[in-house]
Amino acid sequence: MGRIILVILIAVIGVTAILRPWIGIASYYLLAILGPQYIWWWVFEGVRVSFVVAGLTILGVCSGLLRGIFDFSFLKTRMNLYVFWLWVFLVISYLFGPFVDQYASAGRTPAQLFSIINKIFLFYFCSVLIIDDLKKVRYLLLIMAASAIYLIFWANDQYFAGNWNQFNMGRLMGPHGVDGGAIYFDENVFAMFFVTGLPVLFYLIEEIRTKWLCYLGWAVIPLGWHAVFLTGSRGGLIGIGVTILLTAVLNNKRYLAIPMLLGALLFYQWQAGTTMKGRSEIIADYQGDRSARDRLDAWGAGLKMIMAHPVTGVGLDSFITALPHVIVHRPMVAHNTLIQFAAESGIGAGACYIMLILTFYRNAYRLYLLCRRDKVDKLSKQIDRYNKASLVSFTGLVVCSLFLSLNTYEIFFFLLIINNSLVCISLRRPVSA
């Protein structure tokens, strides 16, 4: 029955994606963020949903280009220029990197990763061209919020149902198929999803007019914190603290910042569990923590790779391959997104990544000033809400990226799309109008 429903959905979405490509974009990011193909793997097994949705969406985009229905001002932005150059540097590092080979590293080959990043960048540029009004931005954010609600339910259900096979040494892993395929298999990456998803959920709750639904939405937030505790991720714990504090400040209720943090700390003491508490107690003790020492070693090795190969880097997806040539160490990635980009794809890639972060914050600040000027305008209030949601979420991601290699994490590009669209919408339709 589930397979029949899936086939019908694919057919409906496929046809709609040709006529309205933004439906295809939304479906693509639903697959990329929620990962239903890994949650209900027995339904999706043998069905190439992503391939079908991607192909028909691109067909819809090509049709739209021929009909001239797109506003290219959404594409011609500074942010998209940096994204383009980032892709160029990644291509150069794949073609000319000295350590690129076709042997699997961390379960995949550089060629496989090259295919993945081409798909990520292609859909990014299609998205910034298509997501050109607030209705479409809202639907994308709803996908993020709905994914957060479901995965919060899924994470807590694993704990309360006692499904200990889903835990790795006491730390909850994300859903995965029987073949090992997963988006959030790593506990830290799974924690970071909640760090980025909860702020979007928080701000979208403000749009709910029914009180009991609003209260139900608020009740989900502590369960999201509990989901982070279950992963045992210290980076996720820091990210949650940062997003709570920033949310309080941005809401012009700075006096709530301390009570909110105290409430979160009390909830942490009550529900964090021995694994989370044990790991968090040694956050500052890098000498006594092997994980922290390994990260410092990896960062030092990454800097040496950058110095040795500043233009091409060691090669796309080749950090692990190059590591033994720099230091004697167990195989590991850089555990820092900036260092991973720069070490594998050269200083240019690292510079583009930094400029993307700075451009995001510059755009967010411009939007904040525009919306502050036009407080009464309905459009301004909506833009302000979505801007704050993406800003807090992005800040949580940036904080977590200091400790994780998130080079192919699609939520990063997803939030860039939201930010780019909001700025272009504001310039095309001034909020004071």
C-alpha positions in Angstrom: 0.0 0.0 0.0 2.8 2.4 0.9 4.6 1.7 -2.4 1.4 2.5 -4.3 0.9 5.8 -2.5 4.6 6.7 -3.1 4.3 6.0 -6.9 1.2 8.2 -7.0 2.9 11.0 -5.1 6.0 10.8 -7.4 3.7 11.0 -10.5 1.8 14.0 -9.1 4.9 15.8 -7.9 6.7 15.1 -11.2 4.0 16.5 -13.4 3.6 19.5 -11.1 7.3 20.1 -11.0 7.4 20.6 -14.8 4.6 23.2 -14.7 5.6 24.8 -11.4 9.3 24.0 -10.8 9.2 25.4 -7.2 7.2 22.4 -6.2 10.0 20.2 -7.4 12.5 22.4 -5.5 10.4 22.0 -2.3 10.2 18.2 -2.8 14.0 18.0 -3.4 14.7 19.8 -0.1 12.2 17.7 1.7 14.2 14.6 0.6 17.5 16.4 1.5 16.4 17.6 4.9 13.9 15.1 6.3 15.3 12.1 4.4 12.0 10.0 4.2 13.9 7.5 2.1 15.9 6.5 5.2 13.0 6.7 7.7 10.6 4.5 5.6 13.3 2.7 3.6 11.1 -0.4 3.0 8.7 1.8 1.0 11.4 3.7 -0.9 13.6 0.6 -1.6 14.2 0.2 -5.3 12.5 3.5 -6.2 14.8 6.3 -7.4 12.7 9.1 -6.0 15.5 11.7 -5.9 16.5 11.0 -9.5 12.9 11.3 -10.8 12.2 14.5 -8.8 15.5 16.1 -9.8 15.1 15.2 -13.5 11.6 16.5 -13.8 12.4 19.7 -11.8 15.3 20.5 -14.1 13.0 19.9 -17.1 10.6 22.4 -15.5 13.4 24.9 -15.0 14.5 24.6 -18.6 10.9 25.1 -19.7 10.7 28.2 -17.6 14.0 29.6 -19.0 12.6 29.1 -22.6 9.4 30.9 -21.6 11.4 33.7 -19.9 9.4 33.6 -16.6 12.2 34.0 -14.2 13.6 37.2 -12.6 17.4 37.0 -13.0 18.0 39.7 -10.4 17.6 36.8 -7.9 20.6 35.1 -9.6 22.8 38.2 -10.0 23.8 38.7 -6.4 27.1 38.9 -4.6 26.2 35.8 -2.6 25.7 33.7 -5.7 29.0 34.9 -7.1 30.8 33.5 -4.1 28.8 30.2 -4.4 29.8 30.0 -8.0 33.5 30.5 -7.3 33.3 28.0 -4.4 32.1 25.5 -6.9 34.9 26.4 -9.3 37.5 25.8 -6.7 36.0 22.5 -5.7 36.1 21.4 -9.4 39.8 22.5 -9.7 40.7 20.5 -6.6 39.0 17.4 -7.9 40.7 17.7 -11.3 44.2 18.8 -10.1 44.4 17.9 -6.4 47.6 15.8 -5.8 46.0 13.2 -3.5 42.8 12.6 -5.4 42.3 8.9 -6.2 39.4 6.6 -6.9 39.6 4.6 -3.7 36.8 5.0 -1.1 37.5 7.4 1.7 35.0 7.4 4.6 32.8 5.1 2.5 32.8 6.9 -0.8 35.2 7.9 -3.6 36.1 11.5 -4.6 34.2 10.8 -7.9 31.0 10.0 -5.9 31.4 13.2 -3.8 32.0 15.2 -7.0 28.7 14.0 -8.3 27.0 14.9 -5.0 28.4 18.5 -4.9 27.5 19.1 -8.6 23.9 18.1 -7.7 23.9 20.4 -4.6 25.2 23.4 -6.5 22.9 22.8 -9.5 19.9 22.8 -7.3 21.1 25.8 -5.3 21.3 27.9 -8.5 17.9 26.6 -9.7 16.4 27.4 -6.3 17.7 31.0 -6.1 16.2 31.6 -9.6 12.8 30.0 -8.7 12.2 31.0 -5.0 11.2 34.5 -5.9 8.3 35.4 -3.5 7.4 35.1 0.2 4.9 32.4 -0.4 7.6 30.1 -1.7 10.1 31.1 1.0 7.4 30.3 3.6 6.8 26.8 2.1 10.5 26.1 2.3 10.7 27.1 5.9 7.6 25.0 6.6 9.4 22.0 5.2 12.2 22.7 7.6 9.9 23.2 10.6 7.8 20.0 9.7 11.0 18.0 9.4 12.1 19.3 12.8 8.8 18.3 14.4 8.9 14.8 12.9 12.6 14.1 13.7 12.1 15.4 17.2 9.2 12.9 17.6 11.4 10.1 16.0 14.4 10.8 18.3 12.3 10.9 21.5 10.4 7.8 20.4 13.7 5.8 20.1 14.5 6.6 23.7 11.0 6.1 25.2 10.5 2.9 23.2 13.9 1.6 24.4 15.3 1.0 20.9 18.9 0.8 22.1 20.1 -0.5 18.7 19.7 3.1 17.4 22.3 4.2 20.0 26.1 4.1 19.5 27.8 3.9 22.9 24.8 5.7 24.5 24.6 8.4 21.7 21.5 8.5 19.4 22.2 8.2 15.7 19.8 9.5 13.0 17.6 7.2 10.9 19.3 5.0 8.3 18.4 2.3 5.8 19.5 -1.3 5.8 22.2 -0.4 3.3 23.7 2.1 5.7 22.5 5.1 3.7 21.7 8.1 5.9 21.8 11.9 6.2 22.2 12.1 10.0 24.0 8.8 10.7 26.6 10.7 12.6 25.4 11.8 16.1 26.9 15.2 15.9 25.4 16.0 12.5 22.0 14.7 13.8 22.3 17.1 16.8 23.1 20.0 14.5 19.9 19.4 12.6 17.9 20.2 15.7 20.2 23.2 16.4 19.2 24.6 12.9 15.6 23.4 12.8 14.4 24.6 16.2 14.8 28.4 15.5 12.8 28.0 12.3 10.1 26.2 14.2 10.2 28.8 17.0 9.5 31.7 14.6 6.9 29.9 12.5 4.9 29.2 15.7 4.4 33.0 15.8 2.2 32.7 12.7 -0.2 30.3 14.4 -3.5 32.0 15.4 -5.1 29.1 17.2 -3.9 29.2 20.8 -3.9 25.4 21.5 -1.9 24.8 18.4 0.5 27.5 19.5 0.9 26.0 22.9 1.5 22.5 21.3 4.2 24.1 19.2 5.9 25.5 22.3 5.8 22.1 24.0 7.8 20.6 21.1 10.8 23.0 21.8 12.0 21.2 25.0 11.6 17.9 23.3 14.0 19.2 20.6 16.5 20.0 23.4 16.0 16.5 24.7 16.8 15.1 21.2 20.1 17.0 21.3 20.8 15.5 24.8 20.2 12.0 23.4 22.9 12.5 20.7 25.5 13.4 23.4 26.9 16.1 21.1 28.8 18.9 22.9 28.8 21.0 19.8 25.0 20.6 19.6 24.7 21.7 23.3 26.8 24.8 22.6 24.7 25.5 19.5 21.5 25.3 21.4 22.8 27.7 24.0 23.8 30.2 21.3 20.5 30.0 19.5 18.5 30.5 22.7 20.5 33.6 23.6 20.3 35.1 20.1 16.6 34.5 19.9 16.0 36.3 23.1 18.1 39.3 21.9 16.5 39.5 18.5 13.0 39.5 19.9 13.8 42.8 21.7 13.2 41.0 25.0 16.7 41.0 26.3 15.4 40.6 29.9 14.2 37.2 28.9 17.7 36.0 27.9 18.8 35.0 31.4 15.5 33.3 32.4 15.4 31.4 29.1 19.0 30.2 29.6 18.3 29.3 33.2 15.2 27.4 32.1 17.3 25.5 29.5 20.0 24.7 32.1 17.3 23.4 34.6 15.9 21.2 31.8 19.5 20.1 31.0 20.1 19.1 34.7 16.8 17.2 34.7 16.9 15.4 31.4 20.4 15.5 29.9 21.4 12.0 31.1 24.7 10.6 32.1 26.2 10.4 28.5 25.5 14.1 27.7 26.5 15.3 31.2 29.7 13.2 31.2 30.8 14.5 27.8 29.9 18.2 28.5 31.9 18.2 31.7 35.1 17.9 29.6 34.3 20.5 27.0 37.1 22.8 28.3 39.5 20.0 29.2 41.0 19.4 25.8 44.1 17.7 27.2 42.0 15.0 29.0 39.7 14.4 26.1 40.9 12.3 23.2 38.2 13.7 20.8 39.3 17.3 21.5 43.0 16.4 21.1 42.2 14.7 17.8 40.4 17.8 16.5 43.4 20.0 17.4 45.7 17.5 15.6 43.4 17.5 12.6 43.3 21.3 12.5 47.1 21.5 12.7 47.4 19.0 9.9 44.9 20.9 7.8 46.9 24.1 8.2 50.0 22.3 7.0 48.1 21.0 3.9 47.0 24.5 3.1 50.6 25.8 3.3 51.8 22.9 1.1 49.0 23.2 -1.5 47.5 26.7 -1.3 46.0 26.7 -4.8 44.5 23.3 -5.4 44.5 21.9 -1.9 45.2 18.3 -1.4 42.2 17.4 -3.5 38.4 17.0 -3.2 37.5 14.5 -0.4 41.2 13.7 0.1 41.9 15.0 3.6 41.9 11.5 5.0 44.2 10.3 2.2 46.6 13.2 2.7 46.7 13.0 6.5 49.4 10.3 6.8 51.7 12.4 4.6 51.4 15.2 7.1 51.2 13.7 10.6 51.1 10.2 12.0 47.5 9.9 13.1 44.4 7.7 12.9 42.2 8.5 9.8 39.9 11.4 10.4 38.4 14.5 8.6 39.3 18.1 9.7 36.3 18.5 12.0 36.1 22.1 10.9 34.3 23.2 7.8 36.6 26.1 6.9 39.8 24.1 7.3 38.2 21.2 5.4 37.3 23.5 2.5 40.7 25.2 2.4 42.8 22.1 3.0 41.0 20.0 0.3 40.2 22.8 -2.3 42.7 25.6 -1.6 42.7 29.0 0.0 40.2 30.3 -2.6 37.6 27.8 -1.4 38.2 28.8 2.2 37.9 32.5 1.3 34.6 31.9 -0.6 33.2 30.1 2.4 34.2 33.0 4.7 32.7 35.5 2.3 29.4 33.6 2.1 29.1 33.7 5.9 29.9 37.5 6.0 27.5 38.2 3.1 24.7 36.3 4.9 25.2 38.4 8.0 25.4 41.6 5.9 22.1 40.7 4.1 20.5 39.8 7.4 21.5 43.2 8.9 20.2 45.1 5.9 16.9 43.2 6.3 16.8 43.9 10.0 17.2 47.7 9.4 14.5 47.7 6.6 12.0 45.9 8.8 12.8 48.0 11.8 12.0 51.1 9.7 8.6 49.8 8.6 7.3 48.0 11.7 3.7 48.4 10.9 3.8 47.0 7.4 2.5 43.4 7.1 5.0 42.4 4.5 7.8 43.9 6.6 6.7 41.8 9.6 6.8 38.6 7.6 10.2 39.3 6.1 11.5 40.2 9.6 10.2 36.9 11.0 11.7 34.8 8.2 15.0 36.8 8.4 15.3 36.2 12.2 14.4 32.5 11.8 17.1 31.9 9.1 19.6 34.1 11.0 19.4 32.2 14.3 19.4 28.9 12.4 22.5 30.0 10.4 24.3 31.1 13.5 23.7 27.8 15.1 25.1 26.1 12.0 28.2 28.3 11.9 28.9 27.6 15.6 28.6 23.9 15.0 30.8 24.1 11.9 33.7 25.1 14.1 33.8 21.5 15.3 32.3 19.6 12.3 33.1 19.2 8.6 29.9 20.2 7.0 31.0 20.8 3.4 28.1 18.9 1.8 25.5 19.8 4.5 22.6 21.0 2.4 21.0 23.0 5.1 23.8 25.5 4.7 22.9 26.1 1.1 19.2 26.0 2.0 19.6 28.9 4.4 21.7 30.8 1.8 18.7 30.5 -0.6 16.3 31.9 2.1 18.6 34.8 2.8 19.2 35.6 -0.9 15.5 35.5 -1.7 14.5 37.7 1.2 17.0 40.4 0.2 16.0 40.3 -3.5 12.3 40.4 -2.5 12.9 43.4 -0.3 14.8 45.2 -3.1 12.1 44.4 -5.7 9.2 45.2 -3.5 10.4 47.7 -0.9 8.9 47.0 2.5 7.8 50.6 2.9 5.4 50.2 0.0 
